Structure formats: C-alpha cells, structure tokens
Amino acid sequence: MKKMGLVLLSIVFILVGLFVMWLAIFGKKKDVNEFSSIPTDIVEFFFMIIYKLFPLLLRRVILFLLGLGMVLAFLYLLTLIFNKDL
C-alpha cells in the first residue's frame, strides 16, 4: 500500500511539473508574473526576490527548469520504486 501511495504522489508531482513547464512556454505574461506565492522559508523568500527582479524571459526559463526538475526527480523516484521489485 505504501508503494502505491508513492507512485500516485509521483504521478501527481509529474503532472504538476508538466503544468509548470506548459505555463512557462504557453502562459500569458500576467500568469507568469503572478506565479510566485507567499514565502514560507528563507530559501523560498530569496527565490521570490530573485524571481521578481528577473525579466519575463528569464522567469519563463526559471519556471521551465523548475517544472523539468520536478518531472525528472519524480520519474527517477518511480524508476527506483519499480527497480526495487526486479
């Protein structure tokens, strides 16, 4: 049961990562500018400040890389889960 939960969580995060990449490529300028949230820790605070200072093109690149990182990280997690069974 625990394995199935990790698989479902990984699939959800992969879909979120794909959405973030889609937003970076096809999103409107207003959507990209409003993507940041309320910071909850110091790292997120600095990320938000840097994100606000960058021009739109670099914001799109950052969002794309963030989404790509999420997809790759959780795909790697899925491969670890399924290779453990073999």
Long-range contacts (C-beta under 8 A, 24 or more apart in sequence): 3-81, 6-77, 6-81, 7-78, 7-81, 9-74, 10-74, 10-75, 10-77, 10-78, 10-81, 11-74, 11-78, 13-70, 13-73, 13-74, 14-70, 14-71, 14-74, 14-75, 16-67, 16-70, 17-66, 17-67, 17-68, 17-69, 17-70, 17-71, 17-74, 18-67, 18-71, 19-67, 20-63, 20-64, 20-66, 20-67, 20-70, 21-63, 21-64, 21-67, 21-68, 21-71, 22-67, 23-63, 23-67, 24-60, 24-61, 24-62, 24-63, 24-64, 24-67, 25-60, 25-64, 27-60, 29-56, 32-56, 32-59, 32-60, 32-63, 33-59, 35-59, 35-63
